[in-house]
Amino acid sequence: MANVIIVGTQWGDEGKGKIVDLLTEHADLVVRFQGGNNAGHTLVVDGKQYVFHLIPSGILYESKGCFISNGVVIDPQVLLNEMEELAGHGLPVTPERLLISERAHLIMPYHKLQDAGSEASLAAGRKIGTTGRGIGPCYGDKVLRHGIKLGDLLDRELFREKLGQCLEEKSFLLTKRYGLEAPKLEAIYDEFMGYAERLAPFVGNVSLALDRGRRAGKHILFEGAQGTQLDIDHGTYPFVTSSNTVAGNACTGSGFGPAHIDAVIGILKAYTTRVGEGPFPTELFDATGDQLQRKGGEFGATTGRKRRCGWLDGVIAREAVRLNGITDLAITKLDVLSGQPELQLATSYQADGATLEAMPNNIKTYDNLKPVYEKLAGWSEEIRHAKCLDDLPAKARAYVKRIEEFTETPASIISVGPGREETILLRNPFIS
């Protein structure tokens, strides 16, 4: 039995979906523990591309149990659309294959309006780059104890009562602060009662189900969304997401005891990308950055937005190891670096005459922050054929080794292409 957490080490988009899919073959249960449909995992299986926003990517395996836990915020329409799309691919989602936590909070129509209104009200340079899907306002209501849970949806009277209370406040905010038309109670009630009928068979106690699985000796895989530097507490605040993306939230976000975790896999892209606004110390604004963007197909799985690209930031990689307690790295998109004559690894920052070995807290510090680079030799050979470490060019192996040395963390997985088969598995956390 092993219980393994997968987290992103950068700003998301590190290729977590593929690694989750790879390890799901050896797991019994797969859990999505935070975030909403502002995140996406892209998988390529047998030449077919799948994009998941809420359902764990382990759903591609018919024998696996999948869970959406209490730490996730759910847009019911998006979830149902995702189920229908999978059914269209011949992968019907049944209650036997998917359990959704009764404690997960619902994204309501007014959350999306509030999200859009708030972002539009911010001055240029202060915009967060939110996806506008209502995730932040939903988490905000959860913390303020104004939220509506999926379990509430199954009690018609309770749902109507809570909806009325929420709309009274939201209507004032939307109309007076943002100049928007507030949604009507009856319209929302009718819409969500339709969702309730379709989702009711999938709702239950995820924490209890996971504990039963653990006691039965099941292998459990916890799947995070986004990346460490988007964590609400530890990321580049305020340019972050609205939840805790670090490994510790796998436990609070699913109701699973931390003493039962055996390994934490940190997904580290071989270079660095970021979608949206916010600091990005190693960002490249030249032909190299454009080349990485094109070759890596760097567009957001959820938003379609072009990703900003830069050299590998060792500072945030090492910080991710510390914050998450990472035991193993999975280095992804190493193949994208093929053809680069020289590579650079940021080992520290300089700001106002001081050397920084961690991301600064003061957002203004980023204005004068410059990365300090260590140069490494690149390689010209294509590597997508590599099946083991020895198949990689010597300079590619040296690059991987330097990452391991700098982060003081071994690489257990190396991805050399988007396909399932284009992966070098050095250590399987569910076996060794």
N, C-alpha and C positions, 0 to 999 in steps of 0.2 A: 504493500500500500504506500502511495506517495501523494502528497497534496502540493501542487505547484502553482505559483502565481506568475503571470506574464505581464510585464509593464513596459511602457515606452520610456526611453532614457532621454529623449530630446523634446521637441515640441509636437510630438505625434507624427503620424505618417511614416513610421519607421519600418513598416512591413509586419506588424504584429499579426495580422490576419493569416498570413501564410504560415507563420511559426505556430500559431494556435492550431491551424488545420493540420500541420505536420505532427504535432504532439498529441492531438486528439485521437489519432489512431491508437495510441497507447493508453489513453484515459478512458474512464467510464462515464464521468459526469463533467460537463463544461458549464461554467458560471460566468455571466456578465455581471460585474459588480458595481459599476458607476457610469455616469454620463447619460446622454440621451441620444437622439438622432442627429446631433451635431457632429457625431463621429462616424467613421465608416471604415470597414475592413474590406480590402479587395483581395479576392483569391482567383487564381487561374488553375482550373482542374480539367485535365484532358482537353486543353485548348479553349475551354469555356470560362468566361469571366463572371464571377459572382460578387456583388457588393452588399455587405450587411451593415445595417445601421443600428439595429436593436437586438435582433436574434443572434445568439452566439454562433460563430462560424462553424462550430462543431455539428450544426444541424445537417451538414452534408453527409454525415455518417449516420445511417439509419439505426444503428444499434446503440447510439449514445444518448444519454439523458442530458437535456439542455435546460438551463435556468436563467431567468431574468430576475435579479434579486432586488432587495429593498433600496439599495443605493442608486438604482437607475431611475430616471424620470421618463415617463412613457407618454408619447403622443399616440393614442389608440388608433387613429386613422393610419398613421405611418406603419404601425405594427401590423395591422390587418392587411395593408397593401403589400408588406414584405411577405406575409404568409401566402397571399394569393400569388405573388410572383414566384415563390418557391414551388407552389403547387403546379404552376405552369411549366416548371422545369421537371415535373415528375417527382417532386419531393414534398408531398403533403405534410403539413405540420399538424400533428395531433396532440391531444392532452397527454398521451403516453410518452411523447417525445419532448414536450415543452411545458415547464411549470413556471408561472409568473407570480412573484411575491405579492400577496395581498397588501403589503406595506409599501409597495412602490408608489410614488406620487405621480399624479396625472398632470400632463401639460394641457391647460385649458385654452380656449380661444383668446381669452383676455391676456394670457401670458404672452402670446405672440404679438398682439397689438402693443402691449407694454414694452416688449423687447425692441420692436421697431421704433416706437416713439422715443424711447430712451436713447437709442443710438443716434437717431436723427437730431436730437437736441444737443448732442455734444459738438463742440467746436472742432474744426480741422486740427489734426495732430493729437487730439484727445480721444478719438474714436477707438473703440476696443476691437472692432472687426468681428463683432458677433455674427453668427449665422442667421439671427433673426427667428429662430425656431422656438423661442419661449423657454429655453432651458434655464437661463439665469433667473428670470422672474419666478419660475416654478420652484427652483431651489430656495429662492428668497422667501417665498410663502411657506415652504417647509420649515425653515428656521424660525420664521415669525409665528409658526403654529396656526397658519391660515390655510394650509394645504389640504388637498383632497386626495385621498389614497384610492388605489384600485379597489380595495375591499369596500370602501364607502359606496362605490358605484353599484354594488350588488344589493344595497339597501335603498330602495327608491326614496323613502321618506327622509332618511339621513342625507342622502345625496342632495335632494332638493333643498333641505334646510341649510346645508353648508354652502351650496351654490348661491343661494339668496344672500347669505351673509357676505360672501366674497364679492359678489357683484355690486353690492351697495358701496363698498370701498373702491373697487376697481373702476366703476362707472365714473365716480368723481375724479379719480386720477386721470383716466383716459380723456375725458371731455375737458376738464379744467386745465390740466397740465400739458397735455399733448394735442388737444384740439381734435381728437378722434371720436368717432361714433362708437358708443359702447354696445356690446352685443346684448341680445335680449335673453332673459332667463328661459323662457319656454323653448326657444330655438335650441339653446345649448342642452337643456334637459332632454328634449326629444332626440337630439343627435346622440347624446351619450347613453341614453337608454338602449339605443340600437347597438352601440358598442358593447354594452353590458351583456346583452343577450348572446353575442358572438364570443365574448371573451370569458364568460363565467366558467366554462369547463376547464380553463387553463389556470385558474387562480387558486393559490394555496399557500401553505407555510413553507417557504424555501429553506429557512434555517433548519427546521425540523427534518426536512427531506435530506438535506446535506449531512446532518448528523447521523441519520440512519444509514446513509451511504458510507460514511466514514467507519461506523461501527461494523459494517458488513465487509470492510476491507476494499472498498472501491477506490480507484485512482481518481482524484478530483483536480481539474484544471480551472484556474481562475483567470478570466480574460478581462484585462483593463482596456480602457479607451484613452485616446489622446496620449500625452507624454508628461514626464516629470516636471518640465519647466512650464507646464500649463496648470500645475497644481494650485489650488486657490490659496494655500498657505505658503508653499515653498517655491512657487514659480515666479515669473517676471511680472508681478502684480503691478498695475491692474490688468495687464494684457495676458489674462489667464482664462481658464474655463471656470465653471461655477461649482466644481466638485473637487474632492481630493483624488488625484490620479496616482498617488504613490501606493506602494504595496500594502501599507498598513490598512488602507481602506478596503482591501479585499475582505478583511475580517469584519469590520464594522458595516460594510456595504452588503454583506450577505448573511451576517449572524453566525459566523464560523470562528471558533476559538483560535487565537494566534499560536497557541502551543502546538497546534496540529500541522503547521506549515513546515514543509521539508525543503523547499527550494524556491528561489526567486530568479526568474530568467529576465534579464534586461535586454530589450531589443535595441540595438545600436546600429543605425544606418552608417555606412562606411564614409559618408560625408554628412552634412547637416542641412536640413530644410526647415522652413517655417511657412505656414499659411497665415495671412492676415497681418494685423498691425503688431507692433511691439519690438523690443530690442532683439538684435541678432548680431552679436559681435563678429562672427566670421563670415558674414554675408559677402558674396562676390558680386560686383556690379560690372563685370567684364565678360569677354567672350568665354572664359572658362565657366563662369556661372551659367551662362546661356547654354553651353554645351552639356553641363550636368543636368540642367533642366530638361533639355530635349531628349537626351539619351536615357535619362531615368524616368521619363514620362511623368514628370512631377506636376500633377494636378490633383487637387483635393478630391478624395473619393466621395465626399458628401457634397461639397460646395462647387466642385469643378474649377475652383480658383487656382491660378498658377502659383506654384510654391516658390518661395525665395530659396536660393541655393547658396551654399558656402562650404568651406573646408571643414573637416571634422573638428569639433570643439571638444578638446580633451577636458577642459575645465568642467563643463556641464556633464560630461560622461562620468568623471570621477565623483561629481556631486550626486549624480543619480545612484551610483554604487552605494554611497554613504546613506542617502535618504531612504532607499528602498531595501537595504541589506541584500543587494544583489549577490547571488552565489555563482551565476554563470552569465556570460554574454552570448547573445545571438547576433552576429554581425551580418547585416543585410546589404544587398545591392553592391557587393564588392565588384561585381562585373561592370558596373557603370564607370568605375575608375580606370578600366583598361583603356590604354591609349594616352593617358596623361603622363607626360615625361617627368613631371615632378609633383609630389603631393606635399601638403602642409598640415601639420597638427598643432592646434593652439594649446599651449601648455600653461599659460597664465595670461593675465591682462595687465595693461598699464593704464592708470587713470590718475591724472593730477600729480604725477611724480611718484605714485605709490604702485607697488606690485600687488595684484589681487589674485588669489588662488581659488576664489569662489565667486559666484554671481553676487554683485552688490545688492543691498537692500534699497538704497536710494535711487529712484528711477532717474533722477537728473544725472547721476554718475555715468550713465550710458552715453551721454552726449559727448564725453571726452574719452571714452574707453577704447583702447586699441589692443587687439590680441597680440601675444608674443608667440611666434611660430617656430616650430622645429621642422626642418625640411627633410623629406624622405624621398627616396627614388621611386619613380613610377615604373610601370611595365607596359609593354605594347601588346602582349598576347591576349587573345580572347580566352575567357576562363569558364564559360558556361558549360563546357563538357566535363569539368572537374568532378570526380566522384569521391576523392579523398584528398587529404592535405598535400600529399606528395605530388598530386596532379597540378597544383598551383605553381606558377612561376616563383622563383626564389625571392624576387622582390615583393610579390604579393604576400608570400609567407612572412617576410620580414615586417611588412606593414601590419599584419594581424598580430604578430609577436609584440610589436611595439605598443599596440593598443592594449594588449594583455598586461604588459609591464607597467604602462602608465596608469591604468585603472586598477592594477593589482587584482585582476579578475580574469579567470580563464574563459576562453571562448569555447562553448560546447556545440555551437551551430554556426555554420557559415553558409549564407545564401549566395549563389552565383547566378541566379536568374529567377524569373517570376514563377516558373512552374514548380509543382510539388517535387518533381524528380531532380530539380536543379539545386540540390542542397547537400552539403557535407555535414553529416551528423557525427560529431566527435564523442559526445556523451549524451545519453538519453536519461533525463532526470527520473523517469518512471521505471528505469531498469537498474542503473548503477547507483 
